[in-house]
Amino acid sequence: MSLFEQWKEIADRERPEKEYNEFWNTYLEQEKKVYEYILENHNDIVSGKLSELAQKFDMDAPTFVGFMDGINTSLVNEVDLESLSEDSDVKLEVEYEKLFYNMLDAKAAWLYNLPQWDGVLPRENRAQITKDYNRSKMAVSNKVGRNEPCTCGSGKKYKKCCGQ
């Protein structure tokens, strides 16, 4: 069983509510510490053997692969998570604008509000990314208004043409 499959099995395991909350609170605290490190050292690329990186961030290998599942789409080169083993060489070269956007999308306020972002992306950039994100999530209606030109191309208002 791959490390990624192990992670999915651990994460999806049925638990009583208290145990479920404890598991995820522990994981999210570990995840936050890794992101703090990555943001504080944003000029360096985190790389090494998966087992060494997991140990460095006080995680077991499947849990670190779970972390990688979360950051994977924000990397310059995505990693094939299914093929990872403890001896795999891992390179976490992060695209920070994409990471910030993905954190917004995940509604992970505890991550996109980290003070370490100040040294990585200026406030103006983060505000623009947030604005772009919010704009991308706006509902757009395909409904034609009564006074709009008719979609059939007649040149008439919709209410005087196909809307009758």
C-alpha positions as CSV (number, residue, x, y, z in Angstrom):
1,M,0.0,0.0,0.0
2,S,1.4,3.4,-1.0
3,L,2.0,6.1,1.6
4,F,-0.7,8.2,-0.1
5,E,-3.2,5.3,0.2
6,Q,-2.2,4.9,3.9
7,W,-2.8,8.7,4.4
8,K,-6.3,8.4,2.8
9,E,-7.1,5.4,4.9
10,I,-6.0,7.3,8.1
11,A,-7.8,10.5,7.1
12,D,-11.1,8.8,6.1
13,R,-11.3,6.5,9.0
14,E,-14.6,6.5,10.9
15,R,-14.1,8.0,14.4
16,P,-16.3,9.3,17.2
17,E,-16.7,13.1,17.0
18,K,-14.3,13.8,19.8
19,E,-11.5,11.6,18.3
20,Y,-12.3,13.0,14.8
21,N,-11.8,16.6,16.1
22,E,-8.6,15.7,18.0
23,F,-7.1,14.0,14.9
24,W,-7.8,17.0,12.6
25,N,-6.8,19.6,15.1
26,T,-3.5,17.9,15.6
27,Y,-3.0,17.5,11.9
28,L,-3.9,21.2,11.2
29,E,-1.5,22.4,13.8
30,Q,1.3,20.3,12.2
31,E,0.3,21.6,8.8
32,K,0.4,25.2,10.1
33,K,3.9,24.7,11.4
34,V,5.1,23.4,8.0
35,Y,3.6,26.4,6.2
36,E,5.1,28.8,8.8
37,Y,8.5,27.2,8.1
38,I,8.1,27.3,4.3
39,L,6.9,31.0,4.4
40,E,9.7,32.0,6.8
41,N,12.3,30.4,4.4
42,H,10.6,31.3,1.2
43,N,13.9,32.0,-0.6
44,D,14.9,28.3,0.0
45,I,13.4,25.3,-1.6
46,V,12.4,22.6,0.8
47,S,13.9,19.3,-0.5
48,G,15.2,16.0,0.7
49,K,14.1,12.4,1.3
50,L,10.5,12.2,2.2
51,S,11.3,10.4,5.5
52,E,13.8,13.1,6.5
53,L,11.3,15.9,5.7
54,A,8.6,14.1,7.7
55,Q,10.9,13.7,10.6
56,K,12.1,17.4,10.3
57,F,8.4,18.5,10.6
58,D,7.6,16.0,13.4
59,M,5.2,13.9,11.2
60,D,5.1,10.3,10.1
61,A,5.6,9.6,6.4
62,P,1.9,9.1,5.5
63,T,0.9,12.3,7.3
64,F,3.6,14.2,5.4
65,V,2.2,12.8,2.2
66,G,-1.2,14.2,3.3
67,F,0.5,17.6,3.7
68,M,1.9,17.2,0.2
69,D,-1.6,16.4,-1.1
70,G,-2.7,19.8,0.2
71,I,0.3,21.8,-1.3
72,N,0.7,19.8,-4.5
73,T,-1.3,22.0,-6.8
74,S,0.7,25.0,-5.6
75,L,4.1,23.5,-6.6
76,V,6.0,24.5,-9.7
77,N,6.2,20.7,-10.5
78,E,3.3,18.6,-9.1
79,V,4.3,15.4,-7.5
80,D,2.8,12.0,-8.3
81,L,1.6,11.2,-4.8
82,E,0.8,7.6,-5.5
83,S,4.4,6.8,-6.4
84,L,6.0,8.3,-3.2
85,S,7.9,6.1,-0.8
86,E,9.9,7.0,2.3
87,D,13.1,7.0,0.1
88,S,11.6,9.4,-2.5
89,D,13.4,12.6,-3.2
90,V,10.9,15.5,-2.6
91,K,11.2,19.0,-3.8
92,L,8.7,21.6,-2.6
93,E,9.3,24.5,-5.0
94,V,6.2,26.6,-4.2
95,E,4.4,29.2,-6.4
96,Y,3.4,31.6,-3.6
97,E,0.7,33.4,-5.5
98,K,-0.9,30.1,-6.4
99,L,-0.5,28.9,-2.8
100,F,-2.3,32.0,-1.4
101,Y,-5.1,31.6,-3.9
102,N,-5.5,27.9,-3.1
103,M,-5.6,28.7,0.6
104,L,-8.4,31.1,0.0
105,D,-10.2,28.4,-2.0
106,A,-9.8,26.0,0.8
107,K,-11.2,28.6,3.2
108,A,-8.1,28.0,5.4
109,A,-8.1,31.4,7.2
110,W,-5.6,30.0,9.7
111,L,-3.1,29.7,6.8
112,Y,-3.7,32.7,4.6
113,N,-3.7,35.0,7.6
114,L,-0.3,33.8,8.8
115,P,1.9,36.8,9.7
116,Q,4.8,35.1,7.7
117,W,3.0,36.1,4.4
118,D,4.1,39.7,5.0
119,G,7.7,38.7,4.1
120,V,6.6,36.7,1.0
121,L,3.8,38.7,-0.8
122,P,3.1,42.4,-0.2
123,R,-0.3,43.2,1.2
124,E,-1.3,44.8,-2.1
125,N,-0.6,41.5,-4.0
126,R,-2.6,39.5,-1.4
127,A,-5.5,41.9,-1.7
128,Q,-5.4,41.6,-5.5
129,I,-5.3,37.8,-5.3
130,T,-8.2,37.9,-2.8
131,K,-10.1,40.2,-5.2
132,D,-9.5,37.9,-8.1
133,Y,-10.5,34.9,-6.1
134,N,-13.8,36.5,-5.0
135,R,-14.5,37.6,-8.5
136,S,-14.0,34.1,-9.8
137,K,-16.5,32.8,-7.3
138,M,-19.3,35.3,-8.2
139,A,-22.4,33.8,-9.7
140,V,-23.0,34.9,-13.3
141,S,-26.5,34.7,-14.7
142,N,-27.1,33.6,-18.3
143,K,-30.6,34.9,-18.2
144,V,-31.5,37.5,-20.8
145,G,-33.1,40.7,-19.5
146,R,-36.3,41.9,-21.1
147,N,-34.7,45.1,-22.4
148,E,-31.5,43.4,-23.7
149,P,-31.0,42.7,-27.4
150,C,-32.6,39.4,-28.4
151,T,-30.2,36.4,-28.6
152,C,-31.6,35.4,-32.0
153,G,-29.8,38.4,-33.6
154,S,-32.9,40.2,-34.9
155,G,-31.8,43.5,-33.4
156,K,-35.0,43.8,-31.5
157,K,-35.4,43.9,-27.7
158,Y,-35.9,40.5,-26.2
159,K,-39.4,41.5,-24.9
160,K,-40.5,42.4,-28.5
161,C,-39.0,39.3,-30.1
162,C,-38.5,35.9,-28.7
163,G,-39.7,37.0,-25.2
164,Q,-43.3,37.4,-26.3
